[in-house]
Amino acid sequence: MITQTPKFKVRLGLFVTVGLALFIIAVFLIGKQKNLFNPVFKLNAIFHNVSGLQVGSNIRFSGINVGTVDNIVIIDDSTVRVDMLIRKNVQEFIKANCEAGIGSAGIIGDRVLSVTQGSIDAPTVKDGQQIASKEPVEMDSIMASLKETADNAAVVSKQVEEITTEINTGDGTLPRLIHDKKMAQNVNQTIINLKKSARGFSENMEAAKDSFLLRGSYKRKAKAEQKVIDDALEQKAD
């Protein structure tokens, strides 16, 4: 038989005391997490996808943790009900037309259930009431969208690179126009000549109006236009 020395009894007492303290702390933390020591009320919301939300996840209202997810129940193949336990002292601030949404505590943090603020004139939510929900955005969908955008940007970048290379090394009209100074000068001279021709044509038309042969034609046209204007004014006056 082993003799229990005073030193052994002290160690045993310390072990039991430490174990009991850890047990009490664990019960307190779990009870606080589950709101066992605070008066609570229940809400629930229906989702098609809870996106990794778990029992015990925090519920936030206005950015403050006000409760926890009590249960997650699969209703059918496309419907999941999330039961919530929320502290009673915040019930008066949660309106009946609020919405429940699933998000993250950070960029890669745990999933949380957020309750939005309803309108001021809406009634207060009741115990056991089902509130509206909005489906979460899956990270896979975001990554797929970003990948598609990156692929499109890569295609555009490649096309721009090909066009730039063609301009710098090609023999087409555009590269020659950019790099061949003589051709650029010829294009500029052509534009100048076109402007001169247009100005000369305008001057010739003005001179034609004053010529003896065309003067009568322009006068008859002017009289016809004036007659149309006079007839319109007379009809308006009547």
Buried (B, 14 or more C-beta within 10 A) or exposed (E): EEEEEEEEEEEEEEEEEEEEEEEEEEEEEEEEEBBEEBEBBBBBBBBEEBBEBEEEBBBBBEEEEBBBBBEBEEEEEEEBBBBBBBBEEBBEBBBBBBBBBBBBEEEEEEBBBBBBBBEEEEEEBEEEBEBBBEEBEEEEEEEEEEEEEEEEEEEEEEEEEEEEEEBEEBEEEEBEEEEEEEEEEEEEEEEEEEEEEEEEEEEEEEEEEEEEEEEEEEEEEEEEEEEEEEEEEEEEEE
